[in-house]
Structures are given as structure tokens and as C-alpha cells.
């Protein structure tokens, strides 16, 4: 299928590893132009080297206002077709392990900047009467994950704001959707396995097998498969889908509307 995004401009945050990297590369495969963001200039340069004609980068912490403003300046007067909004999550903790400061930091890293980047970029989409935004969250918004109380709580808030805003801007040709991945083969998953191993006093292999036992398809997800769906949601073909939270989880969520 031709996604009809040739030469369209997209922003992908958290774009040098995991889901963000997979989505950026998938968009480039469709001959789109992509502005990638990451904290690491070195990582950005390595990504751009893969296709310097279709990618440009901005190094900086996307959760900080100055980076969001710099991103807007980099886009300039160009038409922005869509954004893949993605960044890392807070550390794995149970509720009793958290301090109030952890909750403030989780708000800053999981919710606040996503609201800010949406408010900064939304006028561009409304002026064009077209836009696609996909937010990368977690299956935890539908089914809480053990020892991830910060992520479970603040990512659910993102879903609430996205659902509300999607209805507000739908008449203007702008769609917003959430992808809720389950257990995928990413660096984040490796870290979660290690943390659970230390917390429970069992081997990492045992922890990993425990996760696999929860997945009906009995394997970790491939970020590239999620990227295929994200690219489609960022394309004109997805215009009748908005305000949705779509599980990409190998069947983990047990709810009938999972």
C-alpha cells in the first residue's frame, strides 16, 4: 500500500532507539521527510547517516520548553503533516517505593511536555485543516502493569487529554490516536526485566519467561510491526480513526474492548 506521504514532513521524538527509531525509519521508507529528536547529538548523527536526504535532527530534552520551541523554529514555515510523540518512561516502582518527588517528575516526563508540544504544534495543523498525531504510551493504560505505578497513572492521563482533544479538533481534519504497546523487544523491556530480577531475587531468564507466559502469542513484540501501524495512522488513509487507544500487545489485555 502506498501511504501517500512522499515528501511530507513528520516529527518523531525519542527517535534514536526503540519504537521511535522504528517509526522514523518506516516513514523514511515511505519517502517522507522526518525531523528526529533525541537527547544525544551523537545518536542523531548516526540515524541521519542512514538517510541524510530524508532526515534532519534536533538534539535536546523534549520534555523541556526550550527544546519544543527550538523544534518549532526548525520546522519554520514548512507544512507539518504529523508527529509521533514518544519518550522514555519513569523508573519501575511500587506505590510504597515512590516519593512525592517521583510523582512530580513523572508528571513532567509523561504528561506535561506532551500537552505543551501539542499546544505549540496544533495551530499549524488547524491552519492547514489537516494533521496526524500518534502518541506512544503503554498497554498499562488499559491493564496496569505490576511495579509501574507511575507509568500506570500518568499515561492514563495522557489518554484522557488525547481523547478529549480529538473530539475538539476532529471537524478540522486533525486526528489524534494512542498506541498502547505491550511487551516488546526494546532496551526499556530489558531494563524492566533487570529491575524485576533484582526486586524479586530471581534470574532475568525467569523474569522474562514470566512476561512471555502472560502473552498469548508467546513472544515479545517487534517494534517494526508497531511502526507499520504508526505509519498508517500518520497517513491520509487513517482519517476516519481518531481518539482511539489501540493495543499492540500480542493479546495481553483481557478486556473485551482491548
Secondary structure, DSSP 8 states (H G I E B T S, - for coil): ---S-TT-EEEESSTTSHHHHHHHHHHHHTT-EEEEEES-HHHHHHHHHH-TTTEEEEES-TTSHHHHHHHHHHHTTS---EEEE-------B-GGG--HHHHHHHHIIIIIHHHHHHHHHHHHHHHHT-EEEEEE--GGGTS--TTBHHHHHHHHHHHHHHHHHHHHHGGGTEEEEEEEE-SBSSHHHHHHHHHHHHHHTS-HHHHHHHHHHH-TT-S-B-HHHHHHHHHHHTSGGGTT--S-EEEESTT---STT-
